[in-house]
Amino acid sequence: MLGACSDDYIGTSYVERINLTIRSCVARFIRKGVNFSKTMQMHQKSLDLFQAWYNL
């Protein structure tokens, strides 16, 4: 999970909000888009880059 969150309780709304933020900011995470990752390595690198940017 990205960002600061209490480990005691992680609600569905928090998880869904993070998912929406990722999908709206990173084109390759949009479902059925043309900007998909051809390899899992590039998919992971894209997520790592987004996570670094998001946590600035």
N, CA, C and O atoms as a GROMACS GRO file, in nm:
protein
  224
    1MET      N    1   0.084  -0.117   0.000
    1MET     CA    2   0.000   0.000   0.000
    1MET      C    3   0.088   0.124   0.000
    1MET      O    4   0.199   0.123   0.054
    2LEU      N    5   0.039   0.226  -0.060
    2LEU     CA    6   0.113   0.350  -0.070
    2LEU      C    7   0.066   0.449   0.035
    2LEU      O    8  -0.050   0.445   0.077
    3GLY      N    9   0.155   0.535   0.077
    3GLY     CA   10   0.116   0.641   0.169
    3GLY      C   11   0.111   0.594   0.314
    3GLY      O   12   0.140   0.478   0.344
    4ALA      N   13   0.075   0.685   0.402
    4ALA     CA   14   0.067   0.654   0.544
    4ALA      C   15  -0.074   0.609   0.578
    4ALA      O   16  -0.172   0.675   0.545
    5CYS      N   17  -0.082   0.496   0.645
    5CYS     CA   18  -0.212   0.443   0.683
    5CYS      C   19  -0.195   0.365   0.812
    5CYS      O   20  -0.090   0.304   0.835
    6SER      N   21  -0.296   0.366   0.895
    6SER     CA   22  -0.293   0.289   1.017
    6SER      C   23  -0.300   0.140   0.985
    6SER      O   24  -0.385   0.098   0.907
    7ASP      N   25  -0.212   0.062   1.044
    7ASP     CA   26  -0.212  -0.083   1.022
    7ASP      C   27  -0.325  -0.152   1.096
    7ASP      O   28  -0.356  -0.268   1.068
    8ASP      N   29  -0.387  -0.083   1.192
    8ASP     CA   30  -0.495  -0.144   1.269
    8ASP      C   31  -0.618  -0.170   1.184
    8ASP      O   32  -0.685  -0.271   1.201
    9TYR      N   33  -0.648  -0.078   1.093
    9TYR     CA   34  -0.768  -0.092   1.011
    9TYR      C   35  -0.744  -0.033   0.873
    9TYR      O   36  -0.714   0.085   0.859
   10ILE      N   37  -0.757  -0.116   0.773
   10ILE     CA   38  -0.747  -0.070   0.636
   10ILE      C   39  -0.880  -0.098   0.570
   10ILE      O   40  -0.914  -0.214   0.544
   11GLY      N   41  -0.956   0.006   0.543
   11GLY     CA   42  -1.089  -0.011   0.488
   11GLY      C   43  -1.090  -0.026   0.337
   11GLY      O   44  -0.992   0.006   0.269
   12THR      N   45  -1.201  -0.074   0.287
   12THR     CA   46  -1.218  -0.094   0.143
   12THR      C   47  -1.208   0.038   0.068
   12THR      O   48  -1.152   0.042  -0.041
   13SER      N   49  -1.261   0.143   0.125
   13SER     CA   50  -1.259   0.272   0.056
   13SER      C   51  -1.116   0.323   0.036
   13SER      O   52  -1.086   0.384  -0.066
   14TYR      N   53  -1.028   0.298   0.133
   14TYR     CA   54  -0.889   0.340   0.120
   14TYR      C   55  -0.820   0.263   0.007
   14TYR      O   56  -0.749   0.322  -0.074
   15VAL      N   57  -0.841   0.133   0.003
   15VAL     CA   58  -0.780   0.050  -0.101
   15VAL      C   59  -0.832   0.088  -0.239
   15VAL      O   60  -0.755   0.100  -0.333
   16GLU      N   61  -0.963   0.109  -0.250
   16GLU     CA   62  -1.022   0.146  -0.379
   16GLU      C   63  -0.974   0.284  -0.423
   16GLU      O   64  -0.957   0.308  -0.543
   17ARG      N   65  -0.952   0.375  -0.330
   17ARG     CA   66  -0.903   0.509  -0.365
   17ARG      C   67  -0.761   0.501  -0.420
   17ARG      O   68  -0.728   0.569  -0.516
   18ILE      N   69  -0.677   0.419  -0.359
   18ILE     CA   70  -0.541   0.400  -0.409
   18ILE      C   71  -0.544   0.339  -0.548
   18ILE      O   72  -0.470   0.382  -0.637
   19ASN      N   73  -0.630   0.239  -0.569
   19ASN     CA   74  -0.643   0.176  -0.701
   19ASN      C   75  -0.686   0.278  -0.806
   19ASN      O   76  -0.632   0.278  -0.917
   20LEU      N   77  -0.782   0.364  -0.772
   20LEU     CA   78  -0.828   0.466  -0.866
   20LEU      C   79  -0.717   0.566  -0.897
   20LEU      O   80  -0.700   0.607  -1.012
   21THR      N   81  -0.642   0.606  -0.796
   21THR     CA   82  -0.532   0.699  -0.816
   21THR      C   83  -0.427   0.640  -0.909
   21THR      O   84  -0.376   0.708  -0.998
   22ILE      N   85  -0.394   0.514  -0.889
   22ILE     CA   86  -0.295   0.448  -0.975
   22ILE      C   87  -0.346   0.440  -1.117
   22ILE      O   88  -0.273   0.474  -1.211
   23ARG      N   89  -0.471   0.397  -1.136
   23ARG     CA   90  -0.525   0.382  -1.271
   23ARG      C   91  -0.537   0.516  -1.342
   23ARG      O   92  -0.522   0.523  -1.464
   24SER      N   93  -0.565   0.623  -1.268
   24SER     CA   94  -0.580   0.753  -1.334
   24SER      C   95  -0.446   0.820  -1.364
   24SER      O   96  -0.438   0.904  -1.454
   25CYS      N   97  -0.341   0.785  -1.290
   25CYS     CA   98  -0.211   0.848  -1.310
   25CYS      C   99  -0.117   0.770  -1.401
   25CYS      O  100  -0.030   0.829  -1.465
   26VAL      N  101  -0.133   0.639  -1.408
   26VAL     CA  102  -0.042   0.555  -1.486
   26VAL      C  103  -0.122   0.488  -1.597
   26VAL      O  104  -0.208   0.404  -1.570
   27ALA      N  105  -0.094   0.526  -1.720
   27ALA     CA  106  -0.174   0.479  -1.834
   27ALA      C  107  -0.170   0.327  -1.849
   27ALA      O  108  -0.268   0.268  -1.893
   28ARG      N  109  -0.059   0.264  -1.815
   28ARG     CA  110  -0.050   0.120  -1.836
   28ARG      C  111  -0.133   0.040  -1.736
   28ARG      O  112  -0.146  -0.082  -1.753
   29PHE      N  113  -0.189   0.103  -1.635
   29PHE     CA  114  -0.274   0.033  -1.539
   29PHE      C  115  -0.423   0.048  -1.570
   29PHE      O  116  -0.507  -0.007  -1.498
   30ILE      N  117  -0.456   0.121  -1.674
   30ILE     CA  118  -0.596   0.134  -1.714
   30ILE      C  119  -0.637   0.004  -1.782
   30ILE      O  120  -0.564  -0.048  -1.866
   31ARG      N  121  -0.752  -0.046  -1.747
   31ARG     CA  122  -0.798  -0.172  -1.803
   31ARG      C  123  -0.823  -0.160  -1.952
   31ARG      O  124  -0.883  -0.063  -1.999
   32LYS      N  125  -0.778  -0.260  -2.026
   32LYS     CA  126  -0.801  -0.271  -2.170
   32LYS      C  127  -0.749  -0.150  -2.247
   32LYS      O  128  -0.809  -0.109  -2.346
   33GLY      N  129  -0.640  -0.095  -2.204
   33GLY     CA  130  -0.579   0.017  -2.274
   33GLY      C  131  -0.472  -0.029  -2.370
   33GLY      O  132  -0.430  -0.144  -2.366
   34VAL      N  133  -0.427   0.060  -2.455
   34VAL     CA  134  -0.322   0.026  -2.551
   34VAL      C  135  -0.182   0.044  -2.490
   34VAL      O  136  -0.083   0.002  -2.550
   35ASN      N  137  -0.173   0.104  -2.374
   35ASN     CA  138  -0.044   0.130  -2.309
   35ASN      C  139  -0.010   0.022  -2.207
   35ASN      O  140   0.034   0.053  -2.096
   36PHE      N  141  -0.029  -0.103  -2.243
   36PHE     CA  142  -0.005  -0.212  -2.149
   36PHE      C  143   0.144  -0.247  -2.143
   36PHE      O  144   0.219  -0.214  -2.235
   37SER      N  145   0.184  -0.314  -2.035
   37SER     CA  146   0.322  -0.360  -2.021
   37SER      C  147   0.336  -0.496  -2.088
   37SER      O  148   0.255  -0.586  -2.063
   38LYS      N  149   0.437  -0.511  -2.171
   38LYS     CA  150   0.456  -0.638  -2.239
   38LYS      C  151   0.525  -0.740  -2.150
   38LYS      O  152   0.510  -0.861  -2.170
   39THR      N  153   0.600  -0.694  -2.052
   39THR     CA  154   0.667  -0.786  -1.960
   39THR      C  155   0.633  -0.747  -1.816
   39THR      O  156   0.602  -0.631  -1.787
   40MET      N  157   0.638  -0.846  -1.728
   40MET     CA  158   0.610  -0.820  -1.587
   40MET      C  159   0.717  -0.730  -1.527
   40MET      O  160   0.688  -0.652  -1.436
   41GLN      N  161   0.840  -0.739  -1.576
   41GLN     CA  162   0.948  -0.654  -1.527
   41GLN      C  163   0.917  -0.507  -1.553
   41GLN      O  164   0.936  -0.424  -1.464
   42MET      N  165   0.871  -0.473  -1.672
   42MET     CA  166   0.838  -0.334  -1.703
   42MET      C  167   0.714  -0.288  -1.626
   42MET      O  168   0.705  -0.171  -1.587
   43HIS      N  169   0.621  -0.379  -1.602
   43HIS     CA  170   0.502  -0.348  -1.523
   43HIS      C  171   0.544  -0.311  -1.380
   43HIS      O  172   0.496  -0.213  -1.324
   44GLN      N  173   0.635  -0.390  -1.323
   44GLN     CA  174   0.683  -0.364  -1.188
   44GLN      C  175   0.763  -0.234  -1.182
   44GLN      O  176   0.750  -0.158  -1.086
   45LYS      N  177   0.846  -0.207  -1.282
   45LYS     CA  178   0.923  -0.083  -1.284
   45LYS      C  179   0.832   0.039  -1.294
   45LYS      O  180   0.860   0.142  -1.233
   46SER      N  181   0.725   0.027  -1.370
   46SER     CA  182   0.629   0.136  -1.380
   46SER      C  183   0.562   0.163  -1.246
   46SER      O  184   0.544   0.278  -1.207
   47LEU      N  185   0.526   0.056  -1.176
   47LEU     CA  186   0.465   0.071  -1.044
   47LEU      C  187   0.565   0.130  -0.945
   47LEU      O  188   0.527   0.214  -0.863
   48ASP      N  189   0.690   0.088  -0.951
   48ASP     CA  190   0.794   0.144  -0.863
   48ASP      C  191   0.813   0.293  -0.887
   48ASP      O  192   0.827   0.370  -0.792
   49LEU      N  193   0.815   0.334  -1.012
   49LEU     CA  194   0.830   0.475  -1.046
   49LEU      C  195   0.712   0.557  -0.994
   49LEU      O  196   0.731   0.666  -0.940
   50PHE      N  197   0.590   0.505  -1.012
   50PHE     CA  198   0.472   0.575  -0.961
   50PHE      C  199   0.477   0.586  -0.809
   50PHE      O  200   0.445   0.690  -0.754
   51GLN      N  201   0.516   0.478  -0.742
   51GLN     CA  202   0.522   0.478  -0.596
   51GLN      C  203   0.622   0.582  -0.546
   51GLN      O  204   0.596   0.651  -0.448
   52ALA      N  205   0.736   0.594  -0.611
   52ALA     CA  206   0.836   0.694  -0.573
   52ALA      C  207   0.781   0.835  -0.592
   52ALA      O  208   0.801   0.922  -0.507
   53TRP      N  209   0.712   0.859  -0.703
   53TRP     CA  210   0.653   0.991  -0.731
   53TRP      C  211   0.542   1.022  -0.631
   53TRP      O  212   0.533   1.134  -0.582
   54TYR      N  213   0.456   0.924  -0.602
   54TYR     CA  214   0.341   0.945  -0.515
   54TYR      C  215   0.383   0.975  -0.372
   54TYR      O  216   0.317   1.052  -0.302
   55ASN      N  217   0.493   0.916  -0.327
   55ASN     CA  218   0.537   0.931  -0.188
   55ASN      C  219   0.633   1.047  -0.167
   55ASN      O  220   0.694   1.056  -0.061
   56LEU      N  221   0.648   1.137  -0.264
   56LEU     CA  222   0.736   1.253  -0.246
   56LEU      C  223   0.685   1.347  -0.141
   56LEU      O  224   0.748   1.449  -0.114
   0.00000   0.00000   0.00000
